[in-house]
Amino acid sequence: MKTIIVTGSGGLIGAQCVRHFSKIADRVIGVDNDMRAYFFGEGASTSWSVEELTSTIPNYEHRSLDIRDRSGVDALISEFSSDISLIVHTAAQPSHDWAANEPFTDFEVNAMGTLNLLESTRQHAPKATFIFTSTNKVYGDTPNRLPLVALEKRWELDESHEWFEHGIPEAMTIDDSTHSLFGASKVAADVLVQEYGRYFEMNTGVFRGGCLTGPGHSGAELHGFLAYLMKCTATGLPYTVFGYEGKQVRDNIHANDLVMAFEHFAKAPRSGEAYNIGGGRHANCSMLEAIDVCERVADRTLEWTYSEDNRIGDHMWWVSDIRKFEGHYPLWGLTYDIEGIVRDIFDEGVERWGASV
């Protein structure tokens, strides 16, 4: 029986993986113990998402398992063993700022949790494909040393730079930079996934995401900026922009586009590959530009303030060069631009947020 395991199944990418892969697998096992509520408060809980998956997808089975529990993870993987064709590991502590408050928790979830899953996969399901959602924060603040130009509403890479046209490639160094503790724990996990692919010849893929977003995001102030920004705009909640004059640029990839990339990789897996993945030049925006789009879509004015203090390890400008993945999987492509992403978040989030529009 073809079985797919998704960790962080109540989260944005995890839930989209469940919905997508449940159509092509015999069963999908979701792993999520709602630590997001512990990280960011009840407003960021993913319980609503898990309830929706459980009630609407007949071949979905939920396990409230903490990936730090080595014996529990091992028991889960061994239970389904050779039936497992794919593991998509999205569970994580995802915030720069939160990691500094509880470094051990952050590292245990992000690094040790990943190691638990990798080793159990090697022991019980070595032929399964293992996909890991990493982050562009593995590069630390190195992108901030690029020659950036201040435009009216955004920072932009100098047009003479070799990376201007396509964005930042995987060749950027991860050394000699400030990562934040979150970035450091994700580096450890990122390299582990690559190493298990190369050393043990397992099918493993690392996806270093820019901003992963979509309507299924339980956005919070410390994580999920575009979904949270749209929520604040639609509901009247106040929003704070941290540093860089609000001109910091992010590329954004819709959950649907990312999960389709996972499917392409799973159909023709490789060993130990790492990819920058995001909206690239197709879908990127600054904070100020994102506010403009959210206000236009919601037809409301956002109540926002500015703080001079940027977040440690934060990027002033990030646009992913996605050509490596496109070269390996030429049938895949982005389908959502910024306007489409924001409108999708708004259309599906209004009722859940209790916004009056």
Residue frames as qw, qx, qy, qz and C-alpha x, y, z in Angstrom:
[[0.000, 0.889, 0.459, 0.000, 0.00, 0.00, 0.00],
 [0.428, 0.453, -0.019, 0.782, 1.54, 3.29, -1.11],
 [0.439, -0.782, -0.371, 0.242, 2.01, 5.43, 1.98],
 [0.334, 0.588, -0.086, 0.732, 3.17, 9.03, 2.25],
 [0.503, -0.594, -0.436, 0.452, 4.17, 10.64, 5.54],
 [0.167, 0.717, 0.072, 0.673, 3.91, 14.39, 6.04],
 [0.458, -0.394, -0.487, 0.631, 5.33, 16.06, 9.14],
 [0.010, 0.300, 0.110, -0.948, 3.86, 19.39, 10.17],
 [0.099, 0.360, 0.832, 0.410, 0.69, 18.28, 8.44],
 [0.028, -0.804, -0.551, 0.222, -1.44, 21.03, 10.00],
 [0.220, -0.594, 0.122, 0.764, 0.82, 23.78, 8.71],
 [0.418, 0.679, -0.130, -0.590, 0.71, 25.67, 5.45],
 [0.358, 0.489, -0.722, -0.334, 2.89, 23.40, 3.34],
 [0.153, -0.081, 0.969, -0.179, 2.13, 20.22, 5.24],
 [0.509, 0.417, 0.567, -0.496, -1.62, 20.57, 4.79],
 [0.537, 0.629, -0.250, -0.504, -1.23, 21.34, 1.11],
 [0.142, 0.380, -0.904, -0.136, 0.94, 18.23, 0.77],
 [0.347, 0.142, 0.866, -0.330, -1.76, 16.16, 2.45],
 [0.575, 0.561, 0.259, -0.535, -4.47, 17.49, 0.13],
 [0.447, 0.639, -0.487, -0.395, -2.34, 16.98, -2.97],
 [0.158, 0.360, -0.918, -0.047, -0.73, 13.61, -2.29],
 [0.502, 0.102, 0.731, -0.450, -3.91, 12.05, -0.85],
 [0.699, 0.512, -0.006, -0.499, -5.14, 11.99, -4.46],
 [0.635, 0.537, -0.545, -0.109, -2.27, 9.77, -5.62],
 [0.095, 0.328, -0.878, 0.334, -1.42, 7.71, -2.52],
 [0.513, -0.345, -0.774, -0.135, -3.35, 4.95, -0.80],
 [0.506, -0.776, -0.358, 0.118, -2.93, 6.70, 2.53],
 [0.267, 0.647, -0.249, 0.670, -1.30, 9.80, 3.97],
 [0.640, -0.512, -0.456, 0.346, -0.04, 9.80, 7.54],
 [0.073, 0.819, -0.047, 0.567, 0.10, 13.28, 9.04],
 [0.644, -0.285, -0.449, 0.550, 2.36, 14.12, 11.97],
 [0.027, 0.568, -0.025, 0.822, 1.56, 17.30, 13.91],
 [0.446, -0.451, -0.673, 0.380, 1.30, 18.04, 17.64],
 [0.044, -0.904, -0.303, -0.299, 0.34, 21.73, 17.21],
 [0.603, -0.356, -0.166, 0.695, 3.58, 23.14, 18.61],
 [0.204, 0.457, 0.239, 0.832, 2.83, 26.24, 16.57],
 [0.425, -0.788, -0.301, -0.328, 0.35, 27.23, 19.29],
 [0.735, -0.531, -0.114, 0.406, 3.17, 26.84, 21.83],
 [0.542, 0.090, 0.152, 0.821, 5.52, 28.92, 19.69],
 [0.061, 0.228, 0.220, 0.946, 3.18, 31.77, 18.77],
 [0.327, 0.109, 0.447, -0.825, 0.01, 31.49, 20.85],
 [0.474, 0.347, 0.785, -0.197, -3.46, 30.08, 20.27],
 [0.445, 0.734, 0.037, -0.511, -4.09, 32.47, 17.39],
 [0.284, 0.602, -0.671, -0.327, -1.45, 30.59, 15.40],
 [0.602, -0.103, 0.770, -0.181, -2.76, 27.11, 16.25],
 [0.287, 0.243, -0.732, -0.568, -3.03, 24.63, 13.40],
 [0.320, 0.136, 0.881, -0.320, -5.76, 22.59, 15.10],
 [0.565, 0.536, 0.195, -0.596, -8.38, 24.00, 12.71],
 [0.425, 0.554, -0.598, -0.394, -6.34, 22.75, 9.77],
 [0.007, -0.173, 0.982, -0.071, -5.92, 19.25, 11.21],
 [0.449, 0.321, 0.666, -0.502, -9.65, 19.03, 11.93],
 [0.568, 0.590, -0.113, -0.562, -10.40, 20.03, 8.35],
 [0.300, 0.446, -0.810, -0.235, -8.01, 17.44, 6.92],
 [0.161, -0.033, 0.951, -0.262, -9.35, 14.70, 9.17],
 [0.482, 0.423, 0.555, -0.530, -12.97, 15.43, 8.30],
 [0.561, 0.670, -0.070, -0.481, -12.55, 15.86, 4.54],
 [0.410, 0.558, -0.698, -0.182, -9.85, 13.42, 3.43],
 [0.938, -0.185, -0.030, -0.293, -10.86, 9.77, 3.85],
 [0.918, 0.126, -0.238, 0.290, -7.37, 8.31, 3.44],
 [0.138, 0.672, -0.401, 0.607, -5.75, 10.72, 5.90],
 [0.777, -0.450, -0.416, 0.147, -4.62, 9.39, 9.27],
 [0.008, -0.852, 0.240, -0.465, -3.37, 11.79, 11.92],
 [0.783, -0.224, -0.416, 0.405, -0.66, 11.17, 14.52],
 [0.210, -0.943, 0.083, -0.243, -0.08, 13.72, 17.28],
 [0.899, -0.141, -0.054, 0.411, 3.61, 12.93, 17.54],
 [0.155, -0.937, 0.242, 0.196, 6.51, 15.15, 18.61],
 [0.802, 0.525, -0.246, 0.142, 9.39, 14.64, 16.17],
 [0.033, -0.707, 0.610, -0.357, 11.82, 15.09, 19.07],
 [0.799, -0.246, 0.464, -0.294, 10.56, 11.74, 20.38],
 [0.151, 0.506, -0.793, -0.303, 13.14, 9.41, 18.83],
 [0.225, 0.040, 0.970, -0.083, 11.44, 6.17, 19.82],
 [0.479, 0.558, 0.484, -0.474, 8.05, 7.47, 18.69],
 [0.404, 0.687, -0.350, -0.493, 9.41, 8.51, 15.31],
 [0.031, 0.350, -0.919, -0.177, 11.15, 5.19, 14.89],
 [0.376, 0.238, 0.856, -0.264, 7.99, 3.29, 15.76],
 [0.514, 0.652, 0.181, -0.528, 6.01, 5.31, 13.19],
 [0.354, 0.628, -0.566, -0.400, 8.47, 4.74, 10.34],
 [0.062, -0.211, 0.975, 0.021, 8.91, 1.06, 11.17],
 [0.523, 0.322, 0.632, -0.472, 5.12, 0.58, 11.29],
 [0.656, 0.670, 0.120, -0.328, 4.78, 1.42, 7.59],
 [0.599, -0.379, 0.575, 0.408, 8.37, 0.60, 6.54],
 [0.324, -0.049, 0.692, 0.643, 8.63, -0.46, 2.90],
 [0.221, 0.718, 0.653, 0.094, 5.14, 0.85, 2.10],
 [0.095, -0.856, -0.070, 0.504, 6.49, 4.39, 2.49],
 [0.661, 0.501, 0.298, 0.473, 7.25, 5.95, -0.88],
 [0.227, 0.616, -0.005, 0.755, 7.66, 9.56, 0.24],
 [0.436, -0.628, -0.440, 0.471, 8.31, 11.55, 3.40],
 [0.185, 0.702, 0.100, 0.681, 7.78, 15.31, 3.26],
 [0.536, -0.420, -0.463, 0.568, 9.30, 16.92, 6.33],
 [0.063, 0.694, 0.171, 0.697, 7.82, 20.37, 6.94],
 [0.598, -0.743, -0.296, 0.051, 7.61, 20.38, 10.76],
 [0.533, 0.285, -0.219, 0.766, 9.81, 23.07, 12.29],
 [0.247, -0.774, -0.272, 0.516, 10.28, 25.94, 14.70],
 [0.554, 0.571, 0.365, 0.483, 10.23, 28.68, 12.05],
 [0.041, -0.979, -0.121, -0.160, 11.05, 31.98, 13.76],
 [0.461, 0.498, -0.358, 0.641, 14.33, 33.93, 14.16],
 [0.231, -0.583, 0.292, -0.722, 13.13, 35.76, 17.23],
 [0.864, -0.371, 0.002, -0.340, 11.52, 32.82, 18.99],
 [0.880, 0.166, -0.359, 0.262, 14.64, 30.67, 18.67],
 [0.254, 0.507, -0.447, 0.692, 16.65, 33.08, 20.82],
 [0.568, -0.486, 0.223, -0.626, 14.19, 32.59, 23.69],
 [0.865, -0.225, 0.417, -0.168, 14.48, 28.79, 23.75],
 [0.262, 0.648, -0.656, -0.284, 17.63, 27.72, 21.87],
 [0.256, -0.174, 0.949, -0.054, 17.46, 24.10, 23.01],
 [0.587, 0.439, 0.584, -0.348, 13.85, 23.71, 21.91],
 [0.485, 0.749, -0.190, -0.410, 14.61, 25.30, 18.55],
 [0.146, 0.554, -0.799, -0.185, 17.61, 23.06, 17.89],
 [0.377, -0.018, 0.907, -0.184, 15.92, 19.92, 19.15],
 [0.628, 0.550, 0.406, -0.372, 12.91, 20.46, 16.88],
 [0.506, 0.779, -0.214, -0.303, 14.75, 21.61, 13.77],
 [0.242, 0.614, -0.749, -0.055, 17.97, 19.61, 13.89],
 [0.238, -0.182, 0.926, -0.231, 17.39, 16.61, 16.14],
 [0.678, 0.352, 0.439, -0.474, 13.86, 16.09, 14.87],
 [0.624, 0.636, -0.326, -0.316, 15.20, 15.94, 11.34],
 [0.117, 0.475, -0.870, 0.054, 17.95, 13.52, 12.36],
 [0.513, 0.016, 0.763, -0.393, 15.38, 11.27, 14.04],
 [0.741, 0.503, 0.186, -0.404, 13.36, 11.11, 10.84],
 [0.462, 0.671, -0.548, -0.189, 16.37, 10.56, 8.58],
 [0.059, -0.388, 0.909, -0.141, 17.86, 7.74, 10.63],
 [0.596, 0.165, 0.683, -0.389, 14.53, 5.96, 11.04],
 [0.700, 0.607, -0.064, -0.371, 13.96, 6.29, 7.29],
 [0.289, 0.609, -0.735, -0.079, 17.41, 4.82, 6.62],
 [0.251, -0.212, 0.907, -0.265, 16.71, 1.89, 8.94],
 [0.468, 0.299, 0.765, -0.325, 13.15, 1.07, 7.89],
 [0.570, 0.721, 0.383, -0.095, 12.35, 2.72, 4.53],
 [0.430, -0.476, 0.357, 0.679, 15.67, 3.39, 2.76],
 [0.326, 0.272, 0.660, 0.620, 14.10, 3.49, -0.70],
 [0.037, 0.859, 0.495, -0.125, 11.64, 6.24, 0.24],
 [0.338, 0.547, 0.068, 0.763, 12.19, 9.76, -1.08],
 [0.411, -0.622, -0.422, 0.515, 12.85, 12.29, 1.69],
 [0.212, 0.672, 0.204, 0.680, 11.98, 15.96, 1.03],
 [0.439, -0.485, -0.415, 0.632, 13.00, 18.65, 3.51],
 [0.101, 0.905, 0.240, 0.335, 11.71, 22.22, 3.66],
 [0.582, -0.199, -0.177, 0.768, 14.80, 24.21, 4.50],
 [0.013, -0.941, -0.264, 0.211, 15.11, 28.01, 4.33],
 [0.512, 0.712, -0.073, 0.475, 17.10, 30.78, 2.70],
 [0.400, -0.867, 0.223, -0.195, 18.22, 31.68, 6.24],
 [0.924, -0.159, 0.128, 0.322, 20.92, 29.02, 5.87],
 [0.565, 0.530, 0.025, 0.631, 22.83, 31.79, 4.05],
 [0.409, -0.482, -0.339, 0.697, 22.67, 34.01, 7.14],
 [0.127, 0.893, 0.184, -0.390, 22.89, 37.72, 6.48],
 [0.509, -0.152, 0.515, 0.674, 25.36, 37.30, 3.61],
 [0.313, 0.652, 0.564, 0.399, 22.77, 38.69, 1.13],
 [0.144, -0.952, -0.202, 0.178, 23.00, 42.02, 2.96],
 [0.437, -0.551, 0.361, 0.613, 26.55, 42.44, 1.66],
 [0.499, 0.456, 0.576, 0.459, 25.30, 42.57, -1.91],
 [0.134, -0.076, 0.087, 0.984, 25.44, 45.99, -3.62],
 [0.059, 0.654, 0.753, -0.037, 21.91, 47.21, -2.97],
 [0.060, 0.222, 0.176, 0.957, 20.28, 50.39, -4.22],
 [0.107, 0.442, 0.657, -0.601, 17.53, 52.22, -2.32],
 [0.041, -0.369, -0.582, -0.723, 14.54, 52.86, -4.56],
 [0.355, -0.399, 0.018, -0.845, 11.36, 54.63, -3.47],
 [0.795, -0.309, 0.124, -0.507, 9.68, 51.55, -1.99],
 [0.995, -0.073, 0.034, 0.058, 12.28, 48.79, -2.13],
 [0.333, -0.641, 0.610, 0.326, 15.88, 47.80, -1.95],
 [0.868, 0.483, 0.035, -0.108, 17.08, 46.44, -5.27],
 [0.774, -0.231, 0.349, 0.475, 20.24, 44.71, -6.40],
 [0.027, 0.688, -0.334, -0.643, 22.50, 46.87, -8.54],
 [0.807, 0.513, 0.073, -0.284, 21.72, 46.15, -12.19],
 [0.389, 0.701, -0.596, -0.041, 25.40, 45.54, -12.96],
 [0.447, -0.393, 0.772, -0.224, 25.59, 42.58, -10.58],
 [0.223, 0.168, -0.897, -0.343, 25.68, 39.08, -12.08],
 [0.009, -0.295, -0.929, 0.222, 22.72, 37.99, -9.94],
 [0.261, 0.230, 0.130, -0.929, 20.43, 40.87, -10.83],
 [0.486, 0.088, -0.531, -0.689, 18.48, 39.11, -13.57],
 [0.674, -0.127, -0.696, -0.213, 17.75, 35.80, -11.86],
 [0.670, -0.665, 0.058, -0.325, 18.39, 36.25, -8.12],
 [0.269, -0.665, 0.675, -0.169, 20.60, 34.47, -5.59],
 [0.791, 0.206, -0.549, -0.175, 21.89, 30.99, -6.52],
 [0.913, -0.396, -0.099, 0.020, 22.92, 28.04, -4.36],
 [0.710, 0.332, -0.238, 0.574, 26.55, 29.10, -4.87],
 [0.187, -0.797, 0.180, -0.546, 26.21, 31.81, -2.21],
 [0.390, 0.204, -0.774, 0.454, 28.34, 30.92, 0.82],
 [0.617, -0.647, -0.396, -0.210, 26.77, 30.00, 4.15],
 [0.695, -0.227, -0.321, 0.602, 29.95, 30.95, 6.08],
 [0.313, -0.052, -0.122, 0.940, 31.06, 34.17, 7.81],
 [0.272, -0.424, -0.316, -0.804, 27.58, 35.46, 8.48],
 [0.275, -0.030, 0.647, -0.710, 25.00, 35.91, 11.24],
 [0.238, -0.172, -0.871, -0.394, 22.32, 33.28, 10.79],
 [0.626, -0.369, 0.161, -0.668, 20.20, 33.71, 13.93],
 [0.371, -0.244, 0.869, -0.219, 19.90, 30.59, 16.08],
 [0.768, 0.390, 0.364, -0.355, 16.96, 29.52, 13.93],
 [0.585, 0.706, -0.352, -0.186, 19.15, 29.77, 10.83],
 [0.012, -0.550, 0.829, -0.102, 21.86, 27.72, 12.54],
 [0.584, -0.006, 0.756, -0.294, 19.48, 24.91, 13.49],
 [0.766, 0.552, 0.170, -0.283, 18.13, 24.82, 9.94],
 [0.324, 0.715, -0.610, -0.109, 21.68, 24.72, 8.55],
 [0.310, -0.329, 0.876, -0.167, 22.32, 21.62, 10.66],
 [0.698, 0.293, 0.585, -0.292, 19.17, 19.94, 9.35],
 [0.581, 0.740, -0.156, -0.300, 19.84, 21.06, 5.78],
 [0.182, 0.635, -0.749, -0.056, 23.34, 19.55, 5.76],
 [0.481, -0.125, 0.835, -0.237, 22.13, 16.35, 7.44],
 [0.752, 0.469, 0.342, -0.312, 19.56, 15.78, 4.69],
 [0.504, 0.743, -0.408, -0.165, 22.21, 16.32, 2.03],
 [0.080, -0.541, 0.832, -0.094, 24.63, 14.01, 3.83],
 [0.653, 0.058, 0.708, -0.262, 22.15, 11.17, 4.20],
 [0.741, 0.620, 0.054, -0.253, 21.59, 11.43, 0.47],
 [0.424, 0.737, -0.527, -0.007, 25.26, 11.38, -0.47],
 [0.162, -0.494, 0.821, -0.237, 26.72, 9.15, 2.25],
 [0.503, 0.052, 0.819, -0.270, 23.94, 6.57, 2.42],
 [0.037, 0.001, -0.740, -0.672, 22.78, 6.98, -1.20],
 [0.169, 0.557, 0.750, -0.315, 19.24, 7.87, -0.18],
 [0.156, 0.572, 0.475, 0.650, 16.87, 9.96, -2.28],
 [0.277, -0.673, -0.419, 0.542, 16.89, 13.29, -0.45],
 [0.273, 0.594, 0.288, 0.699, 16.01, 16.79, -1.56],
 [0.285, -0.488, -0.365, 0.740, 16.50, 20.10, 0.26],
 [0.157, 0.725, 0.443, 0.504, 14.26, 23.04, -0.68],
 [0.340, -0.259, -0.280, 0.860, 15.63, 26.35, 0.61],
 [0.080, 0.762, 0.607, 0.210, 12.48, 28.43, 0.59],
 [0.053, 0.325, -0.061, 0.942, 12.06, 32.15, 0.46],
 [0.411, 0.012, 0.456, -0.789, 8.68, 33.12, 1.90],
 [0.130, -0.210, -0.939, -0.241, 6.32, 30.15, 1.65],
 [0.273, 0.158, 0.331, -0.889, 2.77, 31.39, 1.76],
 [0.278, -0.226, -0.783, -0.509, -0.86, 30.81, 0.89],
 [0.526, -0.464, -0.135, -0.700, -4.37, 30.78, 2.38],
 [0.849, -0.312, -0.426, -0.003, -3.62, 27.84, 4.67],
 [0.455, 0.282, -0.461, 0.708, -1.03, 29.82, 6.62],
 [0.490, -0.774, -0.391, 0.093, -1.75, 30.45, 10.31],
 [0.423, 0.570, -0.151, 0.688, 0.28, 33.65, 10.11],
 [0.554, -0.729, -0.281, 0.288, 1.68, 35.26, 13.27],
 [0.000, 0.985, -0.151, -0.079, 3.74, 38.37, 13.98],
 [0.409, -0.643, 0.609, 0.219, 6.93, 36.34, 14.25],
 [0.293, -0.129, 0.861, 0.395, 6.35, 34.16, 11.20],
 [0.294, 0.509, 0.779, 0.218, 4.35, 34.10, 7.98],
 [0.091, -0.344, -0.085, 0.931, 4.55, 37.78, 7.14],
 [0.186, -0.062, -0.510, -0.838, 2.34, 37.95, 4.04],
 [0.396, -0.456, -0.775, -0.189, -0.55, 35.94, 5.53],
 [0.345, -0.534, -0.518, 0.572, -0.32, 37.88, 8.80],
 [0.068, -0.192, 0.122, 0.972, -0.10, 41.19, 6.96],
 [0.289, -0.259, -0.628, -0.674, -3.25, 40.36, 5.00],
 [0.424, -0.520, -0.731, 0.126, -5.01, 39.28, 8.19],
 [0.259, -0.439, -0.312, 0.802, -4.10, 42.54, 9.93],
 [0.064, 0.031, -0.336, -0.939, -5.24, 44.58, 6.94],
 [0.370, -0.335, -0.711, -0.496, -8.57, 42.79, 6.70],
 [0.520, -0.549, -0.643, 0.118, -9.36, 42.76, 10.43],
 [0.133, -0.907, -0.001, -0.399, -7.92, 46.08, 11.61],
 [0.818, -0.469, -0.043, 0.329, -5.18, 44.56, 13.77],
 [0.005, 0.941, -0.301, -0.155, -2.11, 46.82, 14.11],
 [0.926, 0.236, 0.007, 0.293, 1.07, 45.78, 12.29],
 [0.327, -0.843, 0.299, 0.305, 4.73, 46.62, 12.93],
 [0.770, 0.588, -0.149, 0.198, 7.36, 46.86, 10.20],
 [0.701, -0.628, 0.170, 0.292, 10.83, 46.09, 11.57],
 [0.468, -0.537, 0.410, 0.570, 13.80, 47.97, 10.12],
 [0.432, 0.034, 0.635, 0.640, 15.32, 48.63, 6.71],
 [0.197, 0.237, -0.092, -0.947, 12.82, 51.45, 6.07],
 [0.681, 0.336, 0.498, -0.419, 10.21, 48.85, 5.16],
 [0.512, 0.655, -0.378, -0.407, 12.01, 48.38, 1.85],
 [0.334, -0.328, 0.882, 0.057, 13.24, 44.83, 2.54],
 [0.641, 0.300, -0.412, -0.574, 12.39, 42.53, -0.37],
 [0.533, -0.120, 0.823, -0.156, 11.12, 38.95, -0.19],
 [0.421, 0.103, -0.683, -0.587, 10.20, 36.54, -2.91],
 [0.594, -0.022, 0.550, -0.587, 7.03, 34.59, -2.20],
 [0.278, 0.089, -0.873, -0.390, 5.96, 31.17, -3.43],
 [0.730, -0.170, 0.009, -0.662, 2.40, 29.89, -3.16],
 [0.581, -0.270, 0.739, -0.210, 2.02, 26.57, -1.35],
 [0.857, 0.399, 0.261, -0.194, 0.46, 25.02, -4.47],
 [0.549, 0.754, -0.359, 0.017, 3.51, 25.84, -6.58],
 [0.151, -0.615, 0.746, -0.205, 5.90, 24.48, -3.95],
 [0.725, -0.062, 0.640, -0.247, 4.02, 21.21, -3.52],
 [0.819, 0.560, 0.028, -0.121, 3.99, 20.72, -7.27],
 [0.264, 0.744, -0.603, 0.109, 7.79, 21.08, -7.14],
 [0.486, -0.361, 0.751, -0.263, 7.82, 18.34, -4.50],
 [0.865, 0.265, 0.361, -0.228, 5.80, 16.07, -6.77],
 [0.643, 0.708, -0.291, -0.020, 8.21, 16.58, -9.66],
 [0.018, -0.642, 0.736, -0.213, 11.14, 15.75, -7.39],
 [0.664, -0.162, 0.656, -0.320, 9.39, 12.67, -5.98],
 [0.870, 0.435, 0.122, -0.198, 8.75, 11.32, -9.48],
 [0.769, 0.489, -0.221, 0.347, 12.43, 11.58, -10.41],
 [0.552, -0.829, 0.064, 0.065, 14.34, 11.86, -7.11],
 [0.534, 0.625, -0.419, 0.384, 18.01, 12.69, -6.69],
 [0.776, -0.372, -0.369, 0.350, 20.47, 12.15, -3.85],
 [0.514, -0.479, -0.169, 0.691, 21.44, 15.05, -1.62],
 [0.267, 0.486, 0.323, 0.767, 20.33, 17.88, -3.90],
 [0.144, -0.585, -0.411, 0.683, 19.74, 21.39, -2.51],
 [0.218, 0.549, 0.509, 0.626, 17.59, 23.95, -4.31],
 [0.059, 0.228, 0.233, -0.944, 16.79, 27.60, -3.77],
 [0.023, -0.478, -0.807, -0.345, 13.05, 27.77, -4.25],
 [0.007, 0.526, 0.402, -0.750, 10.76, 30.78, -4.14],
 [0.440, 0.784, 0.372, -0.230, 8.91, 33.27, -6.25],
 [0.608, 0.061, 0.347, 0.711, 12.12, 34.46, -7.89],
 [0.041, -0.117, 0.184, 0.975, 11.77, 37.40, -10.22],
 [0.221, -0.394, -0.737, -0.503, 8.21, 36.26, -10.96],
 [0.509, -0.716, -0.397, -0.264, 6.81, 36.96, -7.48],
 [0.543, -0.179, -0.404, 0.714, 8.65, 39.26, -5.09],
 [0.120, -0.850, -0.244, -0.451, 7.82, 42.42, -3.17],
 [0.210, 0.282, -0.512, 0.783, 9.06, 44.74, -0.45],
 [0.099, -0.421, -0.754, 0.495, 7.18, 45.29, 2.80],
 [0.183, 0.422, 0.095, -0.883, 5.92, 48.65, 1.56],
 [0.358, 0.141, -0.637, -0.668, 4.82, 47.13, -1.73],
 [0.250, -0.232, -0.940, 0.030, 3.12, 44.25, 0.10],
 [0.055, 0.438, 0.543, -0.715, 1.17, 46.74, 2.23],
 [0.306, 0.319, -0.251, -0.861, -0.01, 48.48, -0.93],
 [0.371, -0.005, -0.831, -0.414, -1.22, 45.19, -2.44],
 [0.177, -0.319, -0.876, 0.316, -2.99, 44.07, 0.76],
 [0.144, 0.427, 0.327, -0.831, -4.76, 47.41, 1.13],
 [0.361, 0.237, -0.458, -0.777, -5.89, 47.30, -2.49],
 [0.360, -0.098, -0.903, -0.214, -7.18, 43.73, -2.27],
 [0.202, -0.413, -0.789, 0.408, -8.93, 44.21, 1.09],
 [0.031, -0.682, -0.326, -0.654, -10.08, 47.72, 0.22],
 [0.563, -0.803, -0.188, 0.050, -9.00, 48.80, 3.71],
 [0.214, 0.806, -0.402, 0.378, -6.15, 50.84, 5.17],
 [0.799, -0.142, -0.486, 0.325, -3.64, 48.98, 7.32],
 [0.373, -0.902, 0.127, -0.174, -2.84, 50.45, 10.73],
 [0.899, 0.058, -0.169, 0.400, 0.94, 50.09, 10.86],
 [0.282, -0.931, 0.219, 0.079, 3.92, 51.51, 12.69],
 [0.713, 0.549, -0.354, 0.255, 7.63, 51.41, 12.03],
 [0.715, -0.659, 0.177, 0.155, 10.41, 50.17, 14.31],
 [0.244, 0.834, -0.487, -0.085, 14.03, 51.02, 13.50],
 [0.427, -0.443, 0.786, -0.054, 15.20, 47.69, 14.94],
 [0.699, 0.298, -0.522, -0.387, 15.53, 45.09, 12.22],
 [0.943, -0.261, 0.147, -0.148, 15.37, 41.43, 13.14],
 [0.344, -0.631, 0.663, 0.209, 18.76, 39.77, 13.70],
 [0.409, -0.083, 0.847, 0.328, 19.93, 37.93, 10.59],
 [0.521, 0.663, 0.452, -0.289, 17.09, 39.39, 8.52],
 [0.529, 0.174, 0.502, 0.662, 17.59, 39.92, 4.81],
 [0.121, 0.543, 0.012, -0.831, 17.37, 43.32, 3.14],
 [0.589, 0.472, -0.320, -0.573, 16.89, 41.70, -0.26],
 [0.425, -0.142, 0.892, 0.063, 16.15, 38.14, -1.21],
 [0.745, 0.423, -0.118, -0.502, 15.13, 36.86, -4.61],
 [0.745, -0.194, 0.633, 0.080, 15.72, 33.15, -5.28],
 [0.339, 0.479, -0.648, -0.484, 17.47, 31.96, -8.41],
 [0.788, 0.010, 0.513, -0.340, 15.34, 28.91, -9.18],
 [0.590, 0.577, -0.442, -0.352, 17.07, 27.92, -12.40],
 [0.018, -0.347, 0.935, -0.066, 18.77, 24.86, -10.91],
 [0.475, 0.201, 0.775, -0.365, 15.43, 23.28, -10.06],
 [0.619, 0.613, 0.057, -0.488, 13.90, 24.40, -13.35],
 [0.321, 0.589, -0.695, -0.259, 16.84, 22.81, -15.17],
 [0.119, -0.138, 0.974, -0.138, 16.37, 19.49, -13.39],
 [0.242, 0.466, 0.830, -0.190, 12.56, 19.58, -13.68],
 [0.039, -0.052, 0.335, 0.940, 11.67, 21.65, -16.77],
 [0.231, -0.472, -0.734, -0.431, 7.96, 20.71, -16.70],
 [0.334, -0.656, -0.540, 0.409, 7.51, 22.60, -13.40],
 [0.217, 0.398, 0.101, 0.886, 6.78, 26.31, -13.28],
 [0.002, -0.269, -0.506, 0.820, 5.39, 29.09, -11.08],
 [0.006, -0.544, -0.724, -0.423, 1.70, 29.90, -11.52],
 [0.269, -0.866, -0.409, 0.103, 1.05, 32.59, -8.85],
 [0.330, 0.495, -0.144, 0.791, 2.33, 36.17, -8.82],
 [0.117, -0.025, -0.567, 0.815, 2.15, 38.45, -5.75],
 [0.459, -0.046, -0.024, -0.887, -1.32, 39.79, -6.56],
 [0.730, -0.075, -0.576, -0.359, -2.66, 36.26, -7.05],
 [0.479, -0.046, -0.759, 0.440, -1.12, 35.04, -3.79],
 [0.060, 0.019, 0.426, -0.902, -2.51, 37.92, -1.74],
 [0.581, -0.051, -0.205, -0.786, -5.98, 37.65, -3.28],
 [0.694, -0.082, -0.706, -0.110, -6.06, 33.91, -2.56],
 [0.303, -0.058, -0.690, 0.654, -5.07, 34.52, 1.08],
 [0.262, 0.013, 0.201, -0.944, -7.78, 37.17, 1.41],
 [0.632, -0.052, -0.428, -0.644, -10.56, 35.22, -0.29],
 [0.722, -0.146, -0.676, -0.007, -10.08, 32.11, 1.81],
 [0.390, -0.020, -0.614, 0.686, -9.11, 33.82, 5.07],
 [0.238, -0.363, -0.008, -0.901, -11.85, 36.39, 5.56],
 [0.746, -0.405, -0.331, -0.411, -14.39, 34.01, 7.09],
 [0.784, -0.162, -0.482, 0.355, -11.83, 32.30, 9.35],
 [0.321, 0.127, -0.302, 0.889, -10.56, 35.66, 10.65],
 [0.090, -0.706, -0.643, 0.282, -14.06, 36.97, 11.26],
 [0.180, -0.176, 0.150, 0.956, -13.34, 40.05, 9.16],
 [0.352, 0.719, 0.504, -0.326, -16.16, 42.34, 8.08],
 [0.231, -0.206, 0.500, 0.809, -15.75, 43.21, 4.41]]
